[in-house]
Amino acid sequence: TIPVGSDYWAHLCENDSYDSFSEIFIQQEYMNVIPEETILTVLDIGANYGYFSLWLQSKRPHDKIQSILTEPSRRCRRSIKKLIDLPQIQNRFKYLQCAIGDPKDPQIKFFDRPYMAGSIFESESKDSFYYANTLKASDVFSSDRDTFDLIKCDIEGGEWNFLINYSSILQKSKFLVMEWHSWHSGGGGFLQIKEKLTELGFQIIKSSPPQKAIGRNGEVGLFLAQNHNFLN
């Protein structure tokens, strides 16, 4: 267990959690793509061990952030449960063991790989899989929560599935931080994602240079987009 500032602590329960912790807390991967505006409600899609939501809360200790963490991986369950049970969180973080897919299908195959590589895509190595519940819009909206200040999405190539299947969630969100992967199921790389976001009323306002993916062919990148139709 490691202190991360503002009296918050990160639990590193699994061997591969060190990689995720390093990216977020040491390399500060998200530092340059978080909007300066107040962020109080977050939908953390592909939460992994929950470090993004914890990092954001530790950076903004005076804001009582409410975050819904969606993560289908069973290996992440122990750490996320420890996180949401922190006294400082006081039930402000909610955990959903769900995957992004077509909401009409109650479950979807999920290939649970270590080192932040779990996804809905089968690799050439024929990884083992299990069925995870598919996220539905009704899982994240409630009578006292019908919009989000920020969506963070990092789902290892599943981002196109999110854009085409969850427009009802996107339309009620002010900002989107997304890690894109050139091999997403839409087949058109970053340009296709940008065009789809424009269609949905979003504009990319910050982005990182594309980088070569590690362990497979392709590129990855990170961007911040703003919904210009938010609450209009």
Buried (B, 14 or more C-beta within 10 A) or exposed (E): EEEBEEEBBBBBBBEBBEBBBEBBBEEEBBEEBBBEEEBBBBBBBBBBBBBBBBBBBBBBEEEEBBBBBBBBBEBBBBBBEBBBEBEBBEEBBBBBBBBBBEBEEEBBBBBBBEEBBBBBBEEEEEBEBEEBBBBBEEBBBEEEBEEBBBBBBBBBBBBBBBBEBBBEBBBBBBBBBBBBBBBBEBEEBBEBBBEBBEEBBBEBEBBBEBEEBEEBEBBBBBBBBBBEEBEE
